[in-house]
């Protein structure tokens, strides 16, 4: 069973940056595509950014293109979400999720497809002045 733990959330002013981490212990993230999702108050959970393990290709929501970056450090079994130029509309709970993909299949931002079997508990991001 893969356990994921997010960290790095907090309060930031508009225009600021945060880096979220998604880590696992006792296991590795090898062969897992990792997706970042968020739950904005009053809205359904939505995909933000994801990355395939083999190809390193990413898939990004239009709302975060050019602002958010996903990266991974395989030596630390950690995936990061760097969020720049944050706005109040980015406020929400951010989750990372893992899908076993031992090939080049593109990662998905669709929650409803049920591709992500493992989820973290989420970390709160609040963008406010």
C-alpha positions as CSV (number, residue, x, y, z in Angstrom):
1,X,0.0,0.0,0.0
2,X,1.5,3.3,-1.1
3,X,1.1,6.1,1.4
4,X,1.4,9.7,0.3
5,X,1.9,12.7,2.5
6,X,1.6,16.3,1.3
7,X,3.3,19.2,3.0
8,X,4.2,22.8,2.3
9,X,0.8,24.4,2.4
10,X,0.1,27.6,4.2
11,X,-0.9,31.2,3.9
12,X,0.6,33.3,1.2
13,X,-0.1,36.8,-0.2
14,X,-1.4,37.2,-3.8
15,X,1.5,37.1,-6.2
16,X,3.5,34.9,-3.9
17,X,4.8,31.4,-4.3
18,X,4.6,28.1,-2.4
19,X,6.2,24.7,-3.0
20,X,4.2,21.7,-2.0
21,X,5.8,18.3,-1.4
22,X,4.3,14.8,-1.9
23,X,6.4,12.2,-0.2
24,X,6.2,8.5,0.5
25,X,8.0,6.4,3.1
26,X,8.7,2.8,3.1
27,X,8.1,2.6,-0.6
28,X,9.2,4.3,-3.8
29,X,7.4,6.4,-6.4
30,X,9.1,4.6,-9.3
31,X,6.7,3.8,-12.1
32,X,4.0,6.0,-10.6
33,X,2.6,8.9,-12.4
34,X,1.8,11.6,-9.9
35,X,-1.0,14.1,-10.1
36,X,-1.7,17.1,-8.1
37,X,-5.4,18.0,-7.5
38,X,-7.2,20.6,-5.6
39,X,-10.5,21.1,-3.9
40,X,-11.6,24.7,-4.0
41,X,-14.5,25.6,-1.7
42,X,-17.8,25.1,-3.4
43,X,-16.3,23.2,-6.3
44,X,-15.5,19.6,-7.2
45,X,-12.0,18.3,-6.9
46,X,-10.1,19.2,-10.0
47,X,-6.8,18.2,-11.6
48,X,-4.0,20.7,-11.6
49,X,-0.9,19.2,-13.0
50,X,0.5,15.7,-13.4
51,X,3.6,14.0,-14.6
52,X,4.4,10.6,-16.2
53,X,7.3,8.7,-14.5
54,X,8.9,7.4,-17.7
55,X,8.4,10.2,-20.2
56,X,8.4,13.1,-17.7
57,X,5.7,14.6,-19.9
58,X,3.2,16.7,-18.0
59,X,-0.4,17.6,-18.3
60,X,-1.6,20.9,-17.0
61,X,-4.9,22.6,-16.3
62,X,-5.3,25.8,-18.3
63,X,-5.8,27.8,-15.1
64,X,-2.2,27.1,-13.9
65,X,-0.2,27.0,-17.1
66,X,2.8,29.1,-16.9
67,X,2.5,29.4,-13.1
68,X,2.7,25.9,-11.6
69,X,5.6,23.5,-12.2
70,X,5.7,19.8,-11.2
71,X,9.0,18.1,-10.6
72,X,10.3,15.0,-8.8
73,X,13.3,13.9,-6.9
74,X,13.5,10.2,-7.2
75,X,16.3,10.0,-4.7
76,X,14.0,11.5,-2.1
77,X,10.8,9.7,-3.3
78,X,9.2,13.1,-3.5
79,X,7.3,15.0,-6.1
80,X,7.0,18.8,-5.9
81,X,4.4,21.3,-7.0
82,X,5.9,24.8,-7.3
83,X,3.2,27.4,-7.4
84,X,4.1,30.9,-8.6
85,X,2.0,34.1,-8.9
86,X,-0.7,32.7,-6.7
87,X,-4.1,34.3,-6.7
88,X,-7.0,34.0,-4.2
89,X,-8.7,31.7,-6.8
90,X,-5.9,29.2,-6.0
91,X,-7.1,28.8,-2.4
92,X,-8.1,25.2,-1.6
93,X,-6.9,21.9,-0.3
94,X,-4.2,20.4,-2.5
95,X,-3.8,16.6,-2.9
96,X,-1.3,14.4,-4.6
97,X,-2.2,11.1,-6.0
98,X,-0.4,8.2,-7.6
99,X,-1.2,5.9,-10.5
100,X,0.9,2.9,-11.4
101,X,2.0,3.4,-15.0
102,X,5.0,1.3,-16.0
103,X,4.9,2.8,-19.6
104,X,4.6,6.0,-21.4
105,X,0.8,6.4,-21.0
106,X,0.0,10.1,-20.6
107,X,-1.0,11.1,-17.1
108,X,-4.6,12.2,-16.4
109,X,-6.1,15.2,-14.7
110,X,-9.6,13.6,-14.6
111,X,-10.7,12.6,-11.1
112,X,-13.7,10.7,-12.4
113,X,-11.7,8.2,-14.4
114,X,-10.6,6.5,-11.2
115,X,-7.0,6.0,-12.4
116,X,-5.4,7.3,-9.3
117,X,-5.6,4.6,-6.6
118,X,-3.5,6.3,-3.9
119,X,-4.2,9.7,-2.4
120,X,-2.7,11.8,0.2
121,X,-4.6,13.6,3.0
122,X,-4.2,17.0,1.5
123,X,-2.6,20.3,2.5
124,X,-4.4,23.6,2.8
125,X,-3.3,26.5,0.6
126,X,-4.7,30.0,1.4
127,X,-3.9,33.0,-0.8
128,X,-5.0,36.1,0.9
129,X,-3.8,39.6,1.7
